[in-house]
Amino acid sequence: MAGLLLPLASPASLADDCPLPGQWQTRGGERLSTAALMPELTDHRVLLLGERHDRIDHHRWQLHTLAALHAYRPDMVIGLEMLPREAQPALDAWVAGEFDEPGFLAASDWQRAWGFDPALYLPILHFARMQRIPLVALNVTPALRGRLAMEGWEAVPAEERFGITPPAPASPAYRDRLTAIYDQHVDRDDDTAGLERFIGAQLVWDRAMAAALVEAAGRDTLVVGLMGEGHLANGEGVPYQLDDLGLDDHRTLLPWTPTGDCMAPAGRADALYVLGDESAFQPSAPLRLGVLLEAHPDGVRVRRIEPGSVAERAGLAEGDVIVSAAGVAVDTPTDLTTLLRRQAPGTLLPLGVRRDGVTEERLARFPPS
């Protein structure tokens, strides 16, 4: 019948000793309720809530956790990876009630700065606005990250980098993980220096967020940072930089969906929140061209094409510059991602592609869902 949802996976299909949805599993192996864990968590200065950016269940968990924390610590501040320092006036105006949603998204330049569907984040933003909880922009722009990674910290004046100090070097484990991520996308035989730039940019990202958290964490203020789980898992990334900055009173929290034998990932976080099967509510993934893009003065340059992808079938080649999509100018990879999000399965997307100084139209044909 229309409107019925498929039943969630039965806990009986998992191991008998599997924690139940709604429980927390701590690093020490304890299983606690939210009510039991919150008083301990709110004694700390900084809490880090990880996410996968496109997972609606992760954002719902963040919202529920923020509400529980706020009941104990009404002096709370929420830090957002999603926006750079330049967006702080827009965040202040949003909390003060001066913007509607379209006005805030425009003033913060959300699509260019972040690009992920704002609908995933708006419930959290509305919660902050209703409770008048200050929101803090933790990030810096990709342009600044690139300058610091490529030119070096001494080449960028302190005032142009918001006073952020150079990061602590990556730990061996973090460096190995970043190298593995880089190798998934780039052939290092052709781009050895690119790995160092990639790691350098990641460290800038981590340091910038850690510095903003330290600045916001007053003696009587709880700061809760929302960011991708890759920036904080296993104590690496932001927690590592917080320690280097002298703020070691922090805890990392992550959502976890048990599978199989329910073995929790050891050491991944100070506490894991157990999710049930929320897949029925997860929005469909946006359509993909199957390209790795980089900035270019005229648009976005195709750096790599996945075999068998929509881009390959459309006749795109490495080195092509995409200058428009559906007649709309493309200035950044985020511009193209935004347009793809609006594209329906089974449709065509005209692309303006410049090759050897000549711009031609290529039709990207997306398969039906």
Number of C-alpha atoms within 10 A of each C-alpha: 4 4 5 6 9 7 8 11 12 9 16 9 11 15 14 10 10 18 21 15 15 14 17 25 22 18 16 10 11 10 19 17 12 16 10 11 17 18 14 9 19 22 14 15 23 31 24 27 24 23 23 15 16 16 16 19 20 21 23 15 19 21 18 13 16 20 17 16 22 18 12 14 19 14 14 25 24 24 25 19 21 20 23 22 17 15 21 17 13 22 25 19 15 25 20 15 14 12 17 10 13 9 13 18 17 13 17 21 17 19 16 19 18 16 17 18 15 14 10 18 17 13 14 19 20 16 15 22 19 12 12 18 20 19 24 25 24 28 27 22 15 14 10 16 22 17 17 21 19 16 12 12 17 9 10 13 10 12 8 9 17 13 11 17 14 15 22 17 14 18 12 9 11 20 15 12 13 17 16 11 13 17 12 9 14 16 13 14 7 8 10 11 10 15 18 16 18 19 19 21 20 20 24 28 23 25 27 27 29 28 23 21 29 16 10 22 18 13 7 10 17 25 28 27 26 19 22 17 21 16 23 25 21 19 18 19 25 26 27 24 26 25 15 15 16 9 18 15 13 18 20 24 24 24 22 19 14 21 14 9 12 15 12 20 12 11 13 18 25 19 24 21 26 22 19 17 17 14 12 10 11 11 11 9 9 17 18 14 21 15 21 16 22 14 15 15 10 15 24 25 24 22 17 20 19 13 11 9 15 21 23 17 15 18 10 24 17 15 15 20 27 29 24 22 21 16 11 14 16 22 18 20 20 19 19 24 20 16 16 17 16 10 17 15 13 10 12 15 19 17 24 22 24 20 15 8 9 7 16 13 15 19 20 21 17 21 12 8 8
